[in-house]
Each structure stands twice: as structure tokens, then as C-alpha cells.
């Protein structure tokens, strides 16, 4: 196990999350968003991750106070994290589909509070707080999955969106109201995109014959990056590939249409009212994508294994040629997420309790409840 930087002497939030070529970087990125909000309130932030995470999120060590790289079996992780960060953590944040109540209970001797971030509602948790940012999620969905005293934050009001998106929201929404031809398409189907859905999307845009500028976002760890770069160079549309993009909010604000997956970037697109064509690239995205489509916030074209280039070309062309449709979709999307969820979660967490109880947990919000 490797550790970078020393454990700071401030209220400490320990994050357990991972990224990989297979699952992408969404779990880590939303944890980083919450970590930034906590840092602004004076917290120190430590991340415990598997080694592959550092390849998917190369700037992780520089973005937080301390990183521990874990190895070995899951059962050893609580002891390894305690070895890295000390025997007392003011808060443990778990954002991991392969961790459940067994792991969280094993961390109880060190963690004064446990916050679980989930969007599946398919397993039990030993948590003091649970966050599920899925649009339309109800607190009652977790009634049988968390302890009676657990406080649940449910719905896209709590979506963990980086503050740069909220900063650009007003200008972006004003731009969506203008009557103007579509001229810029953003393609962002995941940082790693292991199935090269990006390639299918680019082929669809090629087939559409649209006159547009195309921005493609991929991470350096994406296995099909060379193939995407080659295809981008052959596109009739002016196409640029952005690797490990640091200005996603700027690209989304400038775009007229996005083609993307149904994961964590859904909330970023909604925050900026970006009309979108959505492809489900993982089963955990299905509920989110279906609910967004039902609300008129996107056009859903199906699961990635079923999508052909022509299935992309059609919806993109329709949106590009219909200003009224884009405006209506932008309004529906913007109503779902305002980009301020991380601040709301940080306020609920409040200052760390001095006695290990749930005292000091922050003010109530009408969109969360004790179940």
C-alpha cells in the first residue's frame, strides 16, 4: 500500500471509491466534487483507491490532501485505511457498487459517521446518511436497505456537480433560448469508453452530413483513443479530441447538442440545459436515462450494444434542425438539476460531531427525510 502526503490535522473525510477502464471515473469524480465542497468548509480529504484509479483520474493525488493505494482482499481494507489515515475518521464516504453493509460495519470502529453514495438501491448499507442523486428517487426506496435512523438524501436536487457548471448555468440557459442554428456537437460517452461507443457516434455524425463543429472528450486511459483520433481526423466535420479534459463546463456551455451516456455527466448536461441524445452504456444508467427521457430532458436511443450509426444520425439531425425542440429540451433538463447539490450535501453534513453522535448533522432539507 502506498500513501501520498501526510494525514492533515483537520476534520477528516475518508472517501472509498474506485475508477477503472471498465467502470470509468464517475464514482471518483462525484466524490471529488463533494470533497471540494467539504474542503471549502475546512475539512481535510483522504481517498482510498485501487491502483488503476490513478490511471483513470491522473490528477487525484494533487486534488486532495492524501491518497492511499489499496491492494489485497476487501476484508483487509478497513485496517489498511486506518493504517494510512489514523484510527479516527470524522466521516467515511463510500461510493462503490462492490461495497455494502459488511464493509461499512467493519469501518465503524474508525468512522464517526458513514455516508453512502448509491444509485442502485439493491443492497443493504450500514450508513448514517445515504445519498442517491437519481432523478425521481424516493427516500422510501431505501426503507428496507438502511438502518431506521439513517438519513436519506434522494433526488437530483442533491446531484454532485462541479461548481464550474453552476457558475456557467445562467449564461448557458440564456444562450439556449436564442433562435440560432445548431453549430456545435459535444460527444462525451465516458472517460474510458471501453466499448468504443464514441466511434459509433462519430460514424453517425459523419452519416448525418451536418455542418457542425464536433468536440470529443475522452480520458488518456481510454483503450480506443488512437482509433477515435484516427476517425476524428477523417471526419468531414471539424472534429477535435480533448484528452483528460479540464474544461468540460466550458465545452458543454458552448455546445448546442450533446451525445453522451446516462451516467454522472447527465447532471452536468441538465445543469447547463444542454439538449442531449443519450446512449445507455452500463445497466446502472438505465433508470436515469429512462426518467430523463420521460421528462423530455433528452432523446434516448437505447443500449450501446444495440446502437448503429444511423440510430445516432437521425436524432442528432432532428435536434440540429429544430430550434424549438432544442429549446424545450433545454428547459426540461434545466428544471431537473441546478448544479448546487454538493453544497446542499455539505450543509447537511455540517461540522463533524465532537462526541461521535449524529449531532451537528446540519439543517433539514424538505427533499430529504429520515425513513
N, C-alpha and C positions, 0 to 999 in steps of 0.2 A: 504494500500500500504506500502510495506517495502522497505527500501533503505539500501544498504550496501556501506560503505566508503563515504567520502565526495567528493563533486564536485571539481576537481582539477582546478588550475588557469593556464591552458594552452589552446591552440586551442582545441575546444571540438567537437568530432564527437559522435552523439547520434544514436544508432542503434535500430530500432524497428523490432524485429523478434521473432519467437516462435519455440519451438520444443514440440513434444508430442509423446505418444505411437503410435498414428495414423499416424502422418506425419514424424516421425523420427527427426533427428537432423541436417539434411543437410543445412537448411537455417541458423541456428545459426553457424555451423562450417564454412561456407563460409564467414559469417560476421566476425567471429573471425580471419580468415585469412587476410581479408582486414584491420581489426583493428590492427593486428600486424604490417602490413606494414606502417600504419599511425603512430603507436607508434614509429617506428624507425625514422620517420620524425619529432617527437616532439609533436604529438597530444596526447590528453587525450581521453579515450574511455569510453563511458557510454552505458549500454544496458538496454532497457526497454522490459520486457518479462512477459508472464503469468507464474503462479507458476509452472505448470507442466514442463516447460522448465528446471528448475533446477534439476529435477529428470533425465531428458534425458541427460543433459550436466552438470554433478555434479561439475565440476571444473570451471564453468563460473565465479563465483564471484572472484576467485583467479586469473583469467586470464586477467581481465580488471580492470579499475580504479573505476567503480561504477556500481551497478546494482539496478534497481528499479523493483519491482514485482507489476504488474498491476492487478487490478480487476475492475469489473463494465463494463458498456457498452462502445463500441468503441467510441461513441461520447464524452466521458469524457477523453479519453486518452491524447489528446494534453495538457489539463490542468494538468492532473496528471504527465505527463512527465516534464512539466515546473515547477511544484511544487518540483519535485525531483532534477532537474538539472539546474534550473535557467531559466530566461526569454530570454536568447540569446544562440543559438547553432550555431557554425560555420558551421556545416554540419549535416543534418539529413539523415541517410541511412535507407531506408525502403525495407525489404526483406520479403514479406508476401503476400500470394495469396488472403487473405481476406481484404486487404487494397488497396485503389485506389485513384483517384484524390480527392475525398471528404476528406479523411483523410489527404492527403498531403497538400491540400489547408488550412485545419484547422490548420496545424502546421506552416504555413507561417509567422505568427507574431513572432515566436521564431527562425525559421530556416533561416539562411542567404542563404544557398544552400540546395537543396534536390537532393539526389542521390537515384534512384530506381533500385533495382536488380530484374529482372524478367526473365522468360524464357517461358512465355505463349503467350505473345502478344495478349491478349484477353480482355483488359480493358484499360480505359483512365488513364493517370497519369499527375499530375501537378509537373513536375520534371525539374531541370536544367541539370541534367545528367541522362542517363539511361544505365545500363549495362545488356546485355543479352549474356551470355557466351556459348550459344548453337552453336555447330559446324555447320557452313553453314548459320548462321543467317545473315540477311542483315539489314542495317540501315533502308531501306525503309519499312521493315515490321512494323515499328512503326510510319510511316508518319502521320496516322490519329489518333494516340493514345497519342501523346505528343505535347506540345506547339512548335511552329515553331523554337524558339530559343534553344530548348533542344538539348543537345549534346549526341549522341548515340555511345556507345562502343559496337560493335557487333562482335561475333565470339569467338572461343575457344582460340584465342591469349590472351584474357583477362580472361581466366578461373582462378578462385580464388583457387589456390592450395597452400597448406602449404609449406614453404621454405625447409623443410626437404626432400621433394620429388625432388626438383631441385638439391639439394646437392648430392643426390644419383643417379641422372639420368645417368651420363656418365658411371659409373661402371655398372649400371644395363643394359644399352644398349649394352655394350661390352659383358656382360655375355649372352645376348640373341643371339649373333652371334656365340657362341660356339656350336659345334656339340656334344650334350650330351643328354642322355635320360631324360625324364621328371620324376622328383622325388618328387615334392612338389606342392600341390594344395592349394590355398587360397580360402576360402568360406566367402564372406562378402556381405550379402544381405540386409544391413541396420541395423542401431543401435538397432532399436526396433523390426523390422520384425514381425508385428502383426499377419500375416497370416502363420507364421512358414514355409516360403519358404526354410529356412535353413534345416529343417528336410527333405523336399523332395530332396534337393540337396545331402544331406548326404546319403540318401537311393539310389540315383542314383550312387554315387561314390562307395557305397557298391556293387551294382549290377555290376559295371564295372569290378570288380576283379583286378583293377590296384594295383600294388605295389607302394605305394606312402605315403609320409607324408602329413597329412591334417591339416591345420590351420583354425580354425573357429573364426570369430570375431563377437561379439555381445555386446550390452550395458547391464548394470545391470538392466535397466528398461524394457528389452525385456520380454514380458509376457510368452514366451515359452522357456526361458533359462533353466529351470530344465529339460524339455523334451529333449532339444538339448544335454545337458550334459549327460543324460542317453543314448541317441543314440550314442553319440561320444564314450562313454566307451565300447559300444558293437561293434564298427567298426572293421573289420579285418585290415584296415589301421591304422597306428599310428596316432591318432587324438587328437589335443589339442584345447581346447576352451579358447580364450582370451577375458576377460571381461573388458569393458571400456579400450580398447587397446590404449596405448600411443605410440606404436612403429609401426604404420601401414606402414610407409615408409620402415622400415626395413623388415617387413613381405612381402610386395609387391616386394621389390628388390630381396628377396630370393626365391620367388615363381616362378614356371615355367608356371603355368596356374592359372587363377582366374575364379571363378564362382561368379557373382555378379549382382546387379541391375543396372538400367540405369540412376541412379541419379548422385549426385556430385562426387562420387568415380570414375566415368568414366574418369574424367580428371586426377585423380591421376594414374589410370592404364595406361592411354595414356602417361603421362609424363615419366613413367618408362618402357614403351614399353611392358607391360605385356599382353600376349595373353589371351583372355577372352571369356567366354561363358556368355551371358547376358540374364537375365530374366527381363521383364518389370513388376515392382511391383506397379506402380502408373501411371495413364494415362498421367501425365505431363512428364513422361520419354520416351514416345513412339517415339517422333520425334528424340530425341537424339540417342536412341538406333538404330533406323532405319537408320539414317545417318551414324553412326559409322559402322554398318554392311555393308552398301553400299560402304563405303570407304575401306573395308577389315580389319578394326581395331578390329572386334570381330565377334563371331558367335552368332546370335540372335535366341533364341528358342521359343520366344513367351511371352504371358502374364501369370502371375503366376497362375491364376485360371485354366489355361488350361494345365499346365506343369505336367507331370508324371515323376517318377524316371527314366524310360527308356529313356525319352527325354533328360535327363541330361547325362546319362551314355554314349550314342552314341557320341555326340560332344566332351565330355571330353576324351574319348578313342581315337578318331581320332587325336586330338591335341597332346595327350600324345605320340602317336606312330609316329608322323610325324614332325621331326625336321625342315624340310624345310617349312612346313605350319606355324609352330610357328614363325620361323624367319621372314617370310613375313608379318605375322600379327603384329609382334613386330615393324617392320619398319613402317607399315602403321599407327599404333597407335601413335608411337613417333613423326610422322610428324604432328600430329593434335594439340599437346599441349606440350610446353616446360617447364611448371611449373612456369613461371615468370609473369603470368598475374597480380597478386596482386601488384607487383612493378610498372607495367605499369599503372594500375588504380590510384595508389597513386601519380604517377608523373603527370597524367592528372589533378588530384585534386589540386596538388601544395599546396602553402601556403593559409590559409584562407583569403578571401578578407577583407580588412580593412573597406570598405565602404558599404558592403552588396551587391556589384555588382558581376558580374562574372569575374571581372579582377583577374589576378593571377591564372587562372584555369589550368595552366600547358601547356606544349608543345603539339602540334598536333601529332597524330599518323596516318600513312596512312590507318590504318584499322578502323578508326572511322570517322564520319562525322557529320556535322550539317545538319539536314534534314528539 
